[in-house]
């Protein structure tokens, strides 16, 4: 199995300016992400790990550390548009598999990346793959910033929501059993679908929930979901997050 990991990286960030280039132990954060993905074991190692950058400064940082990158347009309205352009620049074929790893996830579990690629190999009916983990905290279940997902019998997503789903009618003050699932924001795509996705009309549910993956479901595409045993390492959204990660890297 071979696949490509694309890491979109853009300099604009309201809470943490120049986030992809933030120093973590002497290495830019986006490079840390790429290096971590490259630790995948030999049998599942991606054929390529490529940073899809919106700035020459990011490309230069990647070149300095031996990480492949492509320079994409700055005016993309979404990350999926940037990924689609990167697929064109790299000449990827429609049947190939791409995994989207965010550039602010220096603690991403490399094994999770491999699982999402394998899921698309095993589920030819799925256009996308993603991940989730069980929720054990009632406050997290009720939090609208925590996206939940419910699945069918084949492990395909039925719906994603900021609402607490599923609702346990007979015990409304308890967590459902089996445990509800928190969505993990990492995605796998078939390249042919990724090329089509930005041109699909937005779904009303996508606009209401502010969840782009609902567009795929609205248009009849299937999303296979891998259930991870635990939550992934924290991403970096704020200066406080950055300091926490720096401590973990000993910097």
Secondary structure, DSSP 8 states (H G I E B T S, - for coil): ---EEEEEE-S--SSSTTGGG-EETTEEHHHHHHHHHTTS-GGG--SEEEEEESSHHHHHHHHHTT-EEEE--S--SSHHHHHHHHHHHHT--TT-EEEE--TT-TT--HHHHHHHHHHHHH-TT-SEEEEEEE---HHHHH-TTS-EEEE-TTSBEEEEESS--S--STTTTS--SS--EEEEEEEEEEHHHHHHHTTS---HHHHHHT-THHHHHHTT--EEEEEESS-------SHHHHHHHHHHTT-
